[in-house]
Amino acid sequence: MVTTALFRNYHRLFQKQIPLFQTCITKGFVSEELVGEQVAEVITAREYNQSRAY
C-alpha cells in the first residue's frame, strides 16, 4: 500500500523506507498486484456476499 498513490503526499524518505522495513524486518510487505487479487477474491467470494456480517 505504501507504494500506491495513496501515499504520494508523504515524505520521500517515508515512501522509500517503509517498503524496505515491511519487506526486510516485518515480512509484511504486500505488492499492489497481490492486494488487487485479494480484493477481487473477497468481492467475488460467495461467503462474503451478505451485507453487515462479520
Contacts in CASP RR format, 6 or more apart in sequence:
PFRMAT RR
TARGET T0000
AUTHOR 0000-0000-0000
METHOD contacts of the structure
MODEL  1
MVTTALFRNYHRLFQKQIPLFQTCITKGFVSEELVGEQVAEVITAREYNQ
SRAY
1 7 0 8 1.000
1 30 0 8 1.000
1 32 0 8 1.000
1 35 0 8 1.000
2 14 0 8 1.000
2 15 0 8 1.000
2 18 0 8 1.000
2 19 0 8 1.000
2 22 0 8 1.000
3 15 0 8 1.000
3 19 0 8 1.000
3 31 0 8 1.000
3 32 0 8 1.000
4 32 0 8 1.000
7 14 0 8 1.000
7 15 0 8 1.000
19 29 0 8 1.000
22 28 0 8 1.000
22 29 0 8 1.000
23 29 0 8 1.000
30 38 0 8 1.000
42 48 0 8 1.000
END
